[in-house]
Amino acid sequence: MNSNLQNKIKKRKEDSNQIEKQEEKKIKTSKLNQEEKKEENLSKSILNHSKKKNVNRVGVIDLNFKLGFPQSIEKHEVENSIPILIRQQTQEILQKIEKNGFIKSYIFTGPPGVGKSYMLYHIADYCSKLSNWVVIYLPNIDEWINQESYVISRKIVINLIQNYQSILSKCFAFEYDTKLWDEKNPTEESKTKMISECTRLLNYLMMGNLFDIRVLVAIDEWNFLFRQERKYQEHILDIFKIIPTINQGFFLAAVSSSFHYPIDPNNSNKRFLECRIPIQIFNEAEFQSIINWLKQNDYLPQSMKDEEIEKFTARIPKLIGFLFQSYYNYRLSQKQNWLSHAHYLAEESYESMISHVLDKKKIDYDQVNFIKNIYLNSPIKYLEDEWKFLGLFKKNNQTNEFNPICESVRKAFMSVFHHKPNSYLSILASNEQSRWISVELYVFESFISKIQKSITIPNINLRGEKGKNQQEFTIFLTQQILQQPSETLDKLEPGTFLKCYRDHPAIDCIAYSTTKELFYIQISEKSYSQHIPKIDSLFETTFNRTEETILQYYSRICGMESEYQQCEFTKTKKERTIKLPANQYYIYITTSSHYYKKAKSQYSDDPVILINYENISQLNPDLWVSISKFFENEVEKHSNQEIHNSNSNSNYIFK
C-alpha cells in the first residue's frame, strides 16, 4: 500500500515538474516571439517611409543580394548585417518610389567615404522587399570589368531567373535553357547566344512596357565602365554606360571617387549634371543620431566622448564604420587595442588614396609647394580641384588656408612620405626651406622600418671624447614625427630631430645625469639667459656626491676644455656656446624628460641618438646616392664661417 502511494506521489511530482517546464518553455517562446515581432515591427517601420518621418533614424539591414555588395560595405559588416542611417536624400527618393513607382535617373557623387555605396545599397534593398519589383544591382563593377561578356551575362541572367522567375514569366517570353547557361566549357556559338539573350532581357526590362512591374537598375562604381584598359572589346556592361530613362522604374548609380577614373565620364554634359546628387559627410544631426545608436547597441563604448569620436572621424561615415567595426570585433575577442586598429584601417585607406594622386600627377611648381607644406605640417593656401573634391582638407575661410580634415589624413600623408622617400626626397632637397628636412626623411626612413636594423655608432659624446671600444646598439623606432620649426621656449618633445652642422652655434645646453651620461640637450638660436624658463628644473637638481647643480657641473667641465669655446653661464650669462668637434651630427631626441630613466644597458634607453656625418651614408647607400649631391654643397658651405653666418637662420629645430 505504501509502495503504491509513494509511486503515485512520485508520478504527481514528475507530472508537476513537466507542467512547470512546459510553462517555462511557453513563457520563453512568448518572449522570443515578442522580440521577433518588435524586430519585425522595426523593419516594417523603417521600410514604411511614407507613413512616418524616418530621417536620421538608424536601422539594421541584411547583406542578402546574391550578386554581392560593395567592398566598402562588407568591411563594416557585423553578423551579416550593417547599420544604416536614413538620410534626407534617401528619404526623398524612397518617397517618390512609393508614390508613383518611378523617378528620373540619379547618380550619387561626392568625396570618398561619405556613404554613396551605403545609400545605393539601402535603396536597392528597399525595392527588393516590395512586391512586383525587379532589382538589377551590380556592385564592384571594377571586379567585373575585365571578365568576358558571356561570364557576366550568365551571372546576371541566372540571378534574375532565380529571384524573379514568377514575375518574368508573366511579362517576358524568356526560355531558360539549362544546357546553355550551365555549360562548363561553352563554344563560341554558345557565348554569343548568352550575350544576345542577356542583352535582349536587359533591354526589355529597362525599355519595355511591363504594366505593373517596376525595375530598378542600380550600378555602383558606375564611372569604372569608362576606363580604357579593358581586356575584351564586346562587353555586356556597355549597356549601362548610358543614363537611361526607364519606362517603369528608374536608373540609379554611384560614382567611385577613385583617382584612376573620371568623376564625370560624360565631360560635364547636361544629362549628367541633371542626374547628379552630391553626397557630403554627416551633418551634426546625422552624426549625433548614428553615434547614439551605436552606443546604445554596444557597437561603441559609452565612455567614449562624442567629441573624441568626431575628432577621429571628422563625421566621415567611412571612418565611423572603421571605428564601430573595430570595437565590435575586438570586444568579441576581448582585446583592448581596438582603437589602434581603427586608426590603422583609416590611415591605410587614406594612404592608398594619397599615393595614387602623388604618383599619378606630374610634379610641377605648385605640387612641389604642396608636398613641402604637407611635410612641414603647414597650412596650404593652394589646392587643386582634385584634392578639394577628395574631402581630405578643410578650409579656413578667414585665412583661405587648408588643413587635413582629421588626424588620420595627416598621418596618412606622413606615412606616404616615410614609406616612399625616394619619390619625394629630390623635391624636398631642391627647395631651400625644406632641404634639410630631406636629411631627416632619409635618416628616419631607416629608423622607421618594421625590420630592426643594427647601426654601429662610435662611442663618443658631443665633445668628441672617445671611449676605449666602439659599442654596437640597435636603433628601432616606430614613432612617426611631425616637423615644424619651433620658436617657442617649450622643452624638446619626444620625436624632435636636430641637424647640427660642424661649428654649430646653436647648442646652448648639454646636461648630464648623475652618472655623467648625457640625458638632456637643448638647441636653439637664443642665448642662455633666454632659456631660463625651459631649464629651471635643472637648477634644483644636484648630484648625489657633490653640491653642484647639473648646469654648474656642465659649465665647469666645459671650462676645463681649452680647445672649445667656454660657456660661463653661472658667472656672466654671456651668449657663449659650446661647439661640436669638427664633424657633422644628426641627433634624434627620444625623450625630453629631465628625469633620466636607468637603462638595462648603456645605450638601449638613451634619450639621444647621435649619428656621425661620416656614418650616415652607410644607413641606406642606394638612397644616399640619390640625395648626397644636395648635401655635399651644404656641408661645404657651412664649413666656411662667413657663409655659415649668413645662413644661420636656416637651422631648425623640428618637432
N, C-alpha and C positions, 0 to 999 in steps of 0.2 A: 504493500500500500504506500509506504513511504517512498519506495522507489518510483512508483508511478507519479506521485505528487511532485517529486523532485524533477522528473523528466518534463512534466507539464510546466513547472516554473521555469526550467531551463529553456523550454521551447518559447514560452512567452517573452523571456528576455531577448532571445535571438530575434523573434519577430519584431520586438520593440526597437532593437538596435537597427534592424534592417529598415524599418519605417523611418527612423531618425536619419539614416544615411540617405534614403530616398528624398526626404525633405531637404536635407542639406544640398543634395545634388540639384533639386528643383530651384532652390534659392540661388545657387551659383549660376545655373543656366539662365535664370531670370536676370541676374546682374549682367551676365555676358551679353544677353540679348539687348538689355537696355543700353549697354556701352556700344554695341554694334549699331543700334538704332540712332544713338547720339552721333556716332561717326558717319552713319548713312545720312542723317539729317544735315550734318555739317557739309558733306559732299554735295547734297542737293541744294543747300542754301548757297554754297559757293557757285554751283553750276547755274543756279537760277538768278542770273544777273539782272534781269529786267524788273524783278519784283522788289528788290532791295538795293540800296546803295552799298556796294561792297568795296568801294575804292579804299585802298590802303589796308584791306583785310588780308590776312595770311591764311593759306590752306596748304594741304599736302596732296600732291597728285602722283600717281604711279608712273613709272617708266615702262610703258607697255607696248610701244609701237614695234612691230616685228622688223621694220626696216631700220630700226635703231634710233638713236638720239644723239645730239651733238656731244662731242668730247668735253666741251666746257661744262655741260650739264652733268655728264657722267662723273666728272671729278667731284661734284658736290652731292653725289648720290648717298643716301643714308637709308639702309634697309629697303632698297629697290624703290625709293620714292624721293621726292625733293620738295622742300617748302617753296611755295610760290606766293609772291606779293601781287595782289591785283592792283595794277597801276591805272591811272586815269585814262591813258591812251588805250590800254587793253579793254577797259570797261566800255569806252565809246565804240570800239569795233564790235564787241560782243553784243551790245545793244542793237546795233544795226543788223547784225546777223539774225537775231531773234525777231526783229521787226519785220523784215521783208525777205530774208533768206539770201540776199546777195548784196555785195558792196562793190565799190570800184577797187582796182588793184592798188596794193600798198607795198612799199619797200621800206624796211626799217634801216636807218643809217645812224651812225654815231661812233664815238670812241670805243676802243676795246674795253670789254668788261662791264658795260653798262646794262646788260641784260637783254640784248636783241634776240639771242637764241632762246632765252627763257620765255620771252613774250611770244615768240613764234610757236614754240612747243606748247605753251599754255592754250593758245587759240586752237591749235591742231587737236589737242587732247579734248578740248571742249566740244568741237564739232564732231569728233569721233563718237561721242556719247549721245549725240542727237539722232533721232530716227530719220531715215531717208537721206542720210548724208554719206558721201563717198570722199574719203580723205586720201589724197596722194601727197605723202610727206616724205621729203628726201633730205635728210641731214647729211653732214660730212661729205659734200659734193667733191671735195678735194681727194677723197679716197676712191671715188668712182671715176674720176675724170680720165684716167688712163686705162680703164678696163674696156674690153671690146664691147661694142654696142649690143651684140646678141646676149652677152652676160647680163648687162644692165636690163635689157628687155625681159629676160627671163625672171629676174628678181622682181621687177615691177608687176608683171602680169600674174605671177604666182601669188604675190601678196594680195593683189586686188581680188583674185578669184577666191582665195581662202577666206578673206574678210567680208567680201561683198557679193558673193555668188548669187544670193537670192535677189538682190537689188538689180544686178547686171542682167540677170536672166529675164527680167521684166521689160527691159528697155533696149537691149542690145543683142543682136543675133551673133553671139560670140561662142564658138565651139572650142572647148578646152581640150586640145589634142594632147593626151597624156604622153604619147610616144614622142611628140615634138618637144615639149617643154621639159621632159625628164631625160632626154637623150644625153648620155655622158660625153660622147665624142661626136658632136653634130657635124654634118657635112656642110659645105659652103651653101648648098641649097637650103638646108635647114636653118642656118644662121640668117640668111636673107629673109626667109619666111618669118622668123621670130621678130626681126626688126620691123618688118612690114606690118605684122599683126599688132605689135605693141604700139606702133605709130598710129594705126587706124583706131585702136581702142582709146588712146590718149586724146586724139583729135575729136573723137565723138563725145567723150566725156566733157571736154572743155568747150566745144563749139556746138554740140548737138542740142536738140530740144528734148529734155528729159522729163518734162512735165513736173511732177512733184519731187524729183530727185535733185539734190543740191550737191555741188562739187567744190571742194577746197583743194587747190594746188599750193602747197607750202614748200618753198625751196630755201634751205639755209645755205650760207656761203654762196649766194647766187652769183656774185661777181667772179667767182672762180671759173665759171663757164667761159669767160672771155680770155683766159690765159692762152698764150700762143703755143707753148710747148706741149702739144697733145700728141699722143702716140698714134692714134687712129683717126683717119680723115672723116669717115662716116660715123656720126655719133648720135645716138638716140637722145642724148641730153640737150642737143641743139634746139629741140622743140621748146625748151624753157628759156632760151635766151631772149625771146621776145617778151614784152609785157602785155599779155593777152587780156581782153575783156571777156570773161567767161559768162555765157548766157544765163546759166542758172548756178550761181555760186560766185567765187572770187579767187583771184590770184594773190598770194602773199609771199614775200621774200624778205630775207635778212641779208645785209651786206657784211661780209667779213672785213675787219679792219686790218688784215694782214698787209704788210708793205709790198708784197710781190704783185699785188693785183690792184687794178684801178678801183677806186671807190665809186666812181661814176663811169661805168663801162660805155655808156652812150654819149660821153662827152657833153654832159650837161644839157642834153636836148630837152625839149619841152615836156615830152611824155614822162621822162624820168623825174623831172622836178615836180610835176603834178602828183606823182605817186609817193614821193618821199615823205617819211615821218621821222624826224630827228629824235633820237632817244638819248637822254642825258643821265648823269648819276642820280642817285636818290635825292629828293629834296628832304627837308627837315622832317616833315610829317611821315614820309615813306620810311626814312631811316629809323625813326622812333618806333614805328609800327613793327618793322621786321625784327628789330633788336629786342623789343618787349616780348614778342612771340618766341624768339629763340631762347631767351632766358626762362620764360615760363615753362617751356618744354624741355629744359635741360640740355639744349644744344650749345649754350654758353653759360659760364659761371655767373651766379647772381652777384658775386663780389666784384666782378669786373665793371668798372665805371663806364658809362656811356661815352664820356669824354675820351677815355683811353681807346675805346673801340673806334670812335670817329677819327682820332689821330692816326691810328694804324691804317684804317681803311679809306679815309677821305670820302666816305659814303659811296664808294665804288662797289656795286653788287658782287663783282667777281672776288674782291678781297674779303668781303663779308662771308662769301661761300668758303674760301680757304680757311677762314677763322673758325666757323662753326663745324666744318668737317674735321679739322684737325682736333678740335676739342672733343668732339663726339668719339672719334676713333681712338684717341689716346685715353679717354675716360674709360672706354671698354677694356683697354689693355692695362689700365691703372698706371699709366706713365705720366710724368709731370711736365715734360718738355714740349707740350703741345703748342705753346705759343711760339717757340723757336721753329717748330715745323711749319707753322703758318707763315712766319717770316720767310722761311726758306722757299716755300711754294710761290709766294708773291714775288720775291726777288728773282727767282729763276724765270718766272713768266715775263717780267719786265726786262730782264737781262737779254733774253732771246729777242724781244721786240726791238730794243735799242740797238743791238748788234746788227740786225737786218738793215736798219737805216744807215748806220755809220759805214757798214761795209758796202752798201749799195750806192750811196751818193758820192759824187765826185767832190773831193775836198777842195773847196775854194776859200777865199779870204774870210768870208763870213763864217764858214764852217770851222775854220781854224780858231776864230774867236769863240765860237760856241763850245768847242772842245776844251779850250783853255779855261773859260769861265766855269764850266761844269766841274773841271778838275780842281779849280780853286774854290769851289763852292760859293761862287759869286753869283748874284742875280744876273740874269741875261736880259739885255734890252732888245735883242734881235731873235726872233723865232720864225722860221719858215712856216707856211701854212700846213705842211705835212706834220710838223712837230705839234703845232697847235691842235690839229684835229685829233691827235692821239690822246689828248687829255692827260698828258704826263706833267703838265705845268699849270700853275695858277698865276694869274696876272694881278699885280698891284696897280690898280687904276690911277693911284696918285703919282707913282713913280714910273709907270709904264714898264716895269721890270717883271720878269718871270722867274718863279722858283718851282722846284719839284713839288708835286701835289701832296706827296707823303714821303715818309722815311723809306719805304720800300723802293720807291722810284730813285731816291738819292743813292741808296746802297747799290741798287742795280747798276747805275751809272759808274759808281766807283769800282764795282766788280768787273764791269766790262773793261775798264782801263787797266785793272790789275791783272786780269787773266789774259788779256790780249795786248801786252805792252808794245809788241813790235809794230802794230798798226799806228800807234799814236805817239811814240817817242820822238820821231822826227818832227812832228807838228809842235809838240811842246818844247823841244830843244831849239827849234828855229826861232822861237819867239822870246824876246828879251825878258819879258816879265815872268815867263814860265820855264825858262831854260833850265834852271837848277832844280825845278820840280821833276824834270825828267830823270835826274840823278836819283831822286827818291823813288820814282817809279821803277827804275832799273834795279836798284838795290832791293827794294821791297818785294819785287817780283820773285826774288829768290827766297825771301823770308816767308812769304805767304803761301808757298806751295804746300799742298796737303802731304807731300812726302817729306820727311825730315831730311835736312841737309846739314852736314857737318862742315864747319869752316874753321880753319886754323887762324887764330888771332895772336899776334905777338904779345907776350906777357909784359906789357909796358903800361904806365899810367900816362896821363895827359902831359906830364912834364918830360916825357921821353925816357924815364928811368926804366931800365930793362931788368927783368928778373933773370935768374940763372937758367931756367929752362922755358922753352915755349910750351904752352899748355893748349890742348885742344878741347873745345867745348861745343855743344850742339845748340844752334840757334833754331828755334821752332816757334814762330809767331803766327797767330791766326787772326789777330785783331786788325781790322781794316781802319785806316786812319783818315781823318778829314784834314785837308790842308787849307790853312788860311793864315796870312801874315798877322802876327799878334803885336799890337802896340799898347797893350794894357799892362798892368802890374800884376796880373794873375800868375799864380805858380804854374810851372810847367806841368802839363797833364800827361797821363799815360798816352803813348802814341805820338808824342812830339818827335819830329825828325829834324836834326840840325846838320847843316852843311858848314863846315869850318875850313876856310882857306888857310894856307900856311901864313903865319904872322897875322892871324885873325885878330882884329882889335876888339871884338865884342864879348870875349869870355870874361865876366867880371865876378864870378863866384864859383869856386870849386870847393865843396865841403866834403869831409871825410868822416867815417864812423869812428867809434871808439877803438876799433881795431885798425884804424888808419886806412880803411878801404873807402874808395870813392862811393858816395851814396847820394850826392845832390850836386847838380850843376845848373848854373843859371847863365843864360847867354842873352845879351841884349846890347843895343847901342847906347843905352842910358848909363849914367855914372853910378858909382856905388851908393852915394847918398840918396839917389832916387829909388834905390831898391830896398830901402828900409822896410816899407810895408810888405814886401814879399818875404823877407827873410827874418822878420822879427823873432820868430820862434826859435831860430838858431842861436840867438843871444842867450836864451835861457838854458840852453843845453851845455853841459860841461862834461869833460872826460872823467872817467872813474878815478884815474890816478893823478890827475892834475887839476888845477883850478882854472885852466884855460877854457874859454869857450871854443866852439869849433871855428868861428871866424878868427879868433886870436891865434889859434893853432895854425890855421891856414895862412894867415898873414905872416906869421913867424917863419914857417918853412919856406915861403916864397922869398922872404928877405935873405935867407941863407944862400939862395941860388944867385950868384952874381951874374951868371950868363943870361938871366932873364930879367925883364923889366920888373922892378919891385912894386908891390902894391902895399901901401901903408894905410889901409882903411881905418884902422883903430886909432891912428895918430893924426893924420892930416885930412882924411876924406877927399884926397885928390882923385881926379878922374884917371887913375892908373889901372892898367890891366896886365894880367899875366898873358904871355904869348905862347902859342903852341910851338913845339920843336919844328924843324924845317921839314915838315911833311904836311900832307892834306888829309883830313879826317872826316869821316861821316859818322855821326853819333845818333843813336836811336835811344830815346828815353822810354824805359818800360814802366817806370813809376816815378811820381814826383813827391811821394810822401817823405817827410824828413824823419820818419821812424823806420830805421833800417831793419829789414827782416833778415834774420840769420839764415843763411843758405846751407843746404846739405853739403855742398861743395863750394869751392872758391868762386866759381863762375856761374853756376846753374841759375842763381836767382839774382844776379847783379842787375841793378836798375839801369845801367848804361851799357849799350853795346857799342864798342869802339872799333871802327874799321879803317885800316890804313889805306891811303890812296893807292899805294903800290899793290895792294892785295885785291882791290875791288874788281879788277878785270878778270880775276880768277873765279868770281861768283858764277858768271854765265858768259864765257868767252864769245860765243856767237852773237849774243845780244850786245855785248860791249863793243864789238867792231862796228855795229850799225850806228852807234851814237858817239863813239870816242872822239871823233873829229870836232864835235861841238864843244867838248870839254877841254881838250888839249889847248885850244886857243885861250879859253877862260883861265886855265891854270897858269899859263904863261903870262897873261895879263896881270893876274893878281900876285905874281912874283915880283912885279915892278911896283914899288911903293907909290909912285906918282899916279899911275893908272889905278892902283888899288884904292887910293884915297878918293879919286874921282868917282869910283864906282861903289863906294862903301854903302850907299843906300840900297844896293841890290841884295844885301844879306838879309835873309828872312829867318824868322822862327815860324815853323809850320805846325799847326795843331790839327 
